[in-house]
Amino acid sequence: MKLDLPVMLVLLVLAAVAQNLLPGMPGSPLKIPFLSGVAVYYALNRPLVMALVTATWAGWLTDCGGGLPALCTITFLWLLVLLLRPLRRLLLDGSLAGVVAAVTVVALLQALWQLSWARLAVSGGGWRIAGDLVLLLPAGAVAGATAYGAGLGLNRMAGTEKLRGKVERL
């Protein structure tokens, strides 16, 4: 029996808990995008339908947990999944480095998308926003590495991911 759906749900719940319980940046609505990390992991490692379902749930949980307008993050993540699909080879076929690189960039783009869509007021002006956005780069890397590690570990435990063979060095 395939366990793709239960693994996806467990990953989304764990990511939602981490994203909502960990504090955001002081004075800012921006948080570490763990749910987006899961969506990127699925976009790079799973079939398109599973990636879109994951993006829908991750976006909905982000919007509900962050007080964002409905469909804000869902729309962003759907566009992201459709954009990342052709770039899978470039992003090393969903390896750790590819997922971390993608989520690092996605964290910045998602914050800009959410700030513009929701027209959120951030105290401190432009320099404050720029500083928060710069801090999102390492936060995105952390979210990407966490999503990759948790996703790979849970998928291996469930038997939906096989160990890759040894890489032969030239």
Residue, then its C-alpha position, 0 to 999 in steps of 0.5 A: m500500500k502506498l503511503d504517500l498521502p499519510v507522509m504528506l499530511v504528517l510533514l504538513v502538520l509538523a511544518a505547520v506546528a514549527q512555523n506557527l510555534l517558532p517566533g517570527m522576526p521581532g516586529s515583523p509578520l515574517k516567519i521561517p517558511f517551513l510549509s513552503g519548504v515542504a511544498v518545494y520538496y514535493a515539487l522537486n521530488r514527487p509527481l505534479v499532482m502530489a506537488l499541487v495538493t501539497a502546495t494547496w494545503a501548505g498555502w492554506l495552512t500558511d494563510c490561516g496561521g499567518g492571518l493572510p488573505a485567502l488564496c495569497t500563499i496558495t496562489f504563490l505556491w501553485l505558481l512556484v510548483l509549476l515553475l519548479r517542475p521544468l527546473r528539476r534537473l537544474l536543481l539536482d533532481g531534488s537533492l539536499a542542495g537543490v531543495v535548500a537553494a530553491v527554498t532560500v530563494v523562495a523564502l525571499l520571493q514569498a515574503l515579497w509576495q505576501l507583503s504586497w498581496a496583503r499590504l501588511a504594514v511593517s514597522g520601521g520602514g524600508w530598511r527594516i523590511a530589507g533587513d528582515l528580507v535578508l534574514l529570510l535567506p538563511a531562514g529559507a535554507v534552514a526550512g529547506a534542509t529541515a523539509y528535505g531531511a524530514g521528507l526523506g526520512l519519513n518517506r524512507m520509513a514509509g517505504t515510498e523512497k528507496l535509497r539511492g545507489k552509491v555515486e561512482r566517482l570518476 
